[in-house]
């Protein structure tokens, strides 16, 4: 032990007195460099690839139309064909770059799509690949994670202040067709009895929309109020968009104040909503707000506690991504577990019910599963870039050219790689 300590003392003295060249030689002797190699054994060759311009990144909201995808650039955005490697449109817009590089939710209807982030809302036309409009709101703080919409209207939560300078959250409404008319819409009925500096009167946790069998349109508002114990009460409200009135406004979801948060919400056409709490899924009747069922998420590896992060749902299946990076699939008819993919997820996991695919990008590989069965469809790792593994930047772009011809494009820091799914 004394010899080891003496060695490092001598090494530090020599390092402090050596010139740069001597220091490098000594460091190499004490800590020899390890050459990182990239194994190409068994890798599937891509059907094609194209080089990305420096600083280009796939938009964080995955705005696509077939093989066309939105990329952010150092000075704006670009509409790009990942199949041919062709830039179709470019726009210099710092607001668009900021929104589409940080937003996590997107609302689209027809050829128009919008995203919001902090103090800006931007809309794209996916038919032309051009910016439709952009709206900068320097005095407003929007929560882009709450964005939702129905028809040509979209809704997003944002902070406002009362006359005493205390903040809470309200809802804004806008039109995909134009930035004109964007403004405050409704505010949930907070109790105004409790105020704490960490949450104000209350905040909007999630928004969703629903149309009933008569095509009546509703806005689902899930909001939280703080308590003196730094816990929260969670409520759900249903707002009739056409009649501009609440069907109900304060259906309480948790019986007692808790540390639980509402992490996501999904709506099924059957009139049911699925609310993802910390470690539990609630099934609610949208029209009445009544809780019909609840499902506890299973524990993680070695009994570790996990919480739900995201939920996707259609008429047949509900998927939950957990903090342990598991994907758990539930049958919508019975809420029984259909399959569980352990540690198969990543921050770049995308569910595509139309194509029947669950796609996950992890560092230097991409895994594609059958979304309904959990069976592996494809595992690919792009070719080496230099002598290093290709580092994948975001979820893949996937599209179908024709029956039996489904394409997958992966983006790294330098290139786009295209594969054909078997």
N, C-alpha and C positions, 0 to 999 in steps of 0.2 A: 504493500500500500504506500509506504514511504517512498519507494523507488518510483512508483507511478506519479506521485505528486511532484517529486523532484524533477522528473522528465518534463512535465508540463510547465513548471516554473522556468526551467532552462529554455524551453521552446518559446515561451512568451517573451523572455529577455532578448533572445536572438531575433524574434520577429520585430520587436520594437527598435532594434538597432540596424537591421538589414535594409538594404535598398529594395526596391520593388521586385527586381528579378530574384534576389535571394529569398525574399518572402514567398514568392510563388513556388520556388523550388522546394522550400521547406514544407509548405502546405501540401504539395503533391506527395512528398515523402511520408508525412504524417497521415494525410487523408487522400489516398490515391483516387484519381478520377475513375468513375465506372462508366463505360460506354453503354448508352442505351440503344438497343437495337429493336427493330420492328419485325416481328415474325409474320411472314406472308403465307405460311403453310395453311392450305385448306381454305383460303379466302376466296369467296365468290367474286369473279371479275364483274365490274359494273358494265351495263350495256352502253354507257356513255358518260362523259363528264365534261364540265366546262369550268373555266377559272372565274373566280369572283374578283371583282375590283376591291382594292384595299378599303377596309372600313365598312363593307357591306355586311348586313346581317338580316336574317329572316325576321320579319315582323313578329313581335312577341304574341300577337293575337291570332297568328296564322290566318291572315286574310288571303284566301285563294279562290280561284275560279278555274276548275280543271287543272291544267298544268301551269296556269298563270299564278304567280304569287307576289305578294308585296314585300319588298326589302327596304330596310332603312339604309340611308347612305350618310356620309359625313355632313352633307348639307341639305338633306331632305329625304325623299322616298323615290323608289323606282318600281315599276310594274314589269315583271320579268317572266319570261317563258322558260321554266326549268327543263323542259323537254328539248328545246332547240338551243338553249343558251343565248337567247336574244333579249335585249332590253327593248321593251315596247314603248314605255313612257317614263319620263323623269320629271320631278317637280322639286324646285328649290324651296323648301319650307322648313324652318327650324321648328315650328309648332308641330307640323306633321311628324317630323323625325322624333321629337320628344314624346308625342302621344303614342305612336306606333312602336316605339322601342321600349316603352314601359307599361303600357296598358295590358291588362290581363283578361278583359272582357270585351266582347264585340257584339253589336246588334246589326243584323242585316235583313233587308226585305227587298226582293227583286234584285236590281243591279246596284242598289245603294247600301252602304254599310258605314257605321260610325263607331268611334271609340272616344273615350274621355280619359283625361289624366290631369290631375291638379287643376290648373287654371285654363284649360283649353278643351275644345271639342272639335274633332275633324271628321269629315265624311268623304268617302271614296266612292267612285263609280267603277264597279268591277267589270262593267261592259266595255268601257273605254280605257280603263286603267288610269284615269285622271282624277285629281282632287276635285270633289264636287263643291266643297266650301270648308272654311275653317273659321273658328270663333275663339278669340282670345278673351279671357275673363280675368284680368289681373286682380280684381277685388273679390274673387270667388275661389273657394277651395272645394273642388269636386272629388268624389270618391269613385274613381273609374271602375272599381271592383263591383259596384252595385248596379252597373248599367244593365238595362233590359229594355224591351220594347214590344209593341204589337202593331201590326199594320205599318203605317207610315210614321207612327209616333214612337219616340223613345223617352226613357225616364232615367234619371240619375240622381243620387243623393249628394247633398253639399251642405257645408257648414254655413250658418248665419248667426248673428248676434242679436240679443235683445237690447232694449234701451239702457240696461245696466252693464252692457259689455260682456254678458255671459253667453256662451255659445251652446247651440244645439244643432240638430240636423233637420233639414227640410228636403222636399223633393222638387226637382226641376223637370220640366217637360219641353221637348223640342220636336221638330219635324225633320225627317231625313231629307226632304226636298230642299230645305232652305234653312239658313241660320236665323232668319227673321222670326221673331216670336218666341225664341228660347227664353225661359224665365221661370220664376218660382211657380209651383203648381199647388201642392198641398203640404201640410205639416201634420205628422201624427199627433194624436192628442196625448202629449206627455202630461204627467200628473202635475208638474211644476211645484211639487211639494218638497222635492229633494234636489239639491244642487251640490255637486262635488267638482273640484277643479279638474279632475282627470277625465270627466265625461260630459260635463255640462248637465243640462236637463236630461238629455238622452241622445241616442244616435240610431240611425238606420243601419241594421245589420245586413239585410239582403232584400232585394226586390225581385219579383217575378210577375209574369202576366199569364192570363188564362182566358180562353173563350169557351163559353158553354155550347150546348147543342143547338141553341138558337143564335149562335154567333154574337152573343152579348159579351163585351170585352170588360175584363176586370184587371185591377192592379193589386197584387199581393204585397203587403208591406210588413216586414218583420223588423221590429225595433226593440231596443233595450233601454232600460232605465237604471241608473246607478242607485245603490243604497249607501247608507252610512258605513256599512261594514266592507266597503269596496267589493261588493258582490252586485249582481244584476238580476233584475226581473225581465223576462222576455215576453213580448206580446206579438200577436199577429192581427193585422187588419185587412179587410177586403174592401176595395173602393170601386164603385161602378163608374166607369169612365164616361159613358154616354149620359147618365143622369147626374154625374158630378156630385155623388153623395156616398157616404160610407154605408155598406151593407152591415158591417160590424167593424168596430174600431180597436177594441182592447180585449182580445181573447188571450188570456194568460197561458203560456206554454209550460212554465215551470212553477210548481206549487210553492216552492220556497226560494228565496234569493240564493244564487249559486255563482260559482266562478265559470260556469259554462258559457260558451260562446256559440253563435250560429255560424258555422263555417261554410255552408252552402245550402241551396235549395233546388229541387227539380220538380217539374210539374208534368203530370201525365194527362192525356186527353180524357181519361175516364173521370176527371173531376177530383183527383187526389193530388195532394202535394206531399213531397218527401223532404223533410227538414233534417239536415245533418248537424247535430249538436256535437259536443266534444267527443263522446264515445257512444253515441246513441242516434238512431234514426227514428224520427216520428212520422207516421203516416196520418195525414189529416184530410178530412172532408173539406174541400175549399169553400163550398157554399155556406157551411155552418161553422167551420172552424173547430169541429169536434175531432179529438184525437181518436183514431180507430185502432191503431196498433203501434207498437214500438219494438225496435230490434237493437240489442246491445252488440257492439262490435266485439269480435273475439280478441283475446289478448295476443300480443306479439311473441317473438321468440323468447323462450325461457320465462314466460309469464309476464313479460314487460308490458306496461301500459301503453296503449297507442290511441291516437285520436284520429278522427276522420278529417281529411283535408278537402276532398272534392267529391262530388257525386254527379253521375250522368244517368239518364233514364229514358227509356221509350216504353211502348206498350208491353213489351215482353220482359225487359231486363233492366236492372238497376246495378250500376257499378259504383264502388266506393274505393277511393285511393286513401290509404292511411299514412300516418307519419312514419310507420315502419316500412314504407314503400311496398306494401302489399296491395294487390288488387283483389277485392272481394266482390263476387257477382251474386245477386239475389234474383230469384224468380219473382216477377211482379205479382203473379196470381196468389202466391202463398207466402211471400217474403222469406222463403227458405233459401239457404245458401246453395248456389248451383256449382260454383267452383271458387278456389282461392289460389292466386298466383303469388307465392311468397317472394318478397324482395324483387319483384319484376318491374316495379314502377320507377319513375324518376320525376324531377320537376318538368320534364318534357314528355309527358304521357298524354296521348290524344286518343279519344274514343270516336270512331266513325261508324255509326249504326247503319248508314246507307250502304257503305262498302262492306260492313260486317267485320271491321278490323279494329284492333287495339294495338297502338303503335307506341313504342317506348325507345327513346334515344338515350344512351348512357355513354358518356365520354367518347369511346372509340368503337361502339357497336350499336346496332339497332335491332330490336326484336319486334316481330309482328305476330300477333295471336289472332285466332278466330274469336271474335268478341262474344259469340253466343255459346261456345263450348270451352274456351280457354286453351284449345290446342294450338301448338306452335305452327305457324305458317312459314316463317322465314327468319333466319338470323344472319345478318350481314355485318361485316366490318370493312370499311373502305380501305383502299390501298394505302401504303405508307406515304407520307409526305416528307421527302428527304429520308432521314433515318428514324423518323418519329411516327408513332401512330397518329392517324388523322383524328383531330379533336372535333367531335360533332357539336354544333352550336345550339341547335334547337330541335323541336319535334319535326318529323319528316313531313314532306308534302306528298300526298297520295291521291291518285286519280285513276279513272277507268276510261281508256280510249274506246274500248269495245268489249263485248262479252268475252271473257277469257284473256283480256289484255289489261291488267291492272299494273300501274307503274308506281314506283316509289323513288323519291328523290331525297337525298340526305345532304345537308350543308355542313361543311367544316369551315375553319377560318379562311381557307384558301380556295376551295373548290366546291362544286356541286356534283354529286355522284348519283347516277340514275340506274335503277334496277327494275327488272320485270318480276313480279311475284309469280311463283309457281301455282 
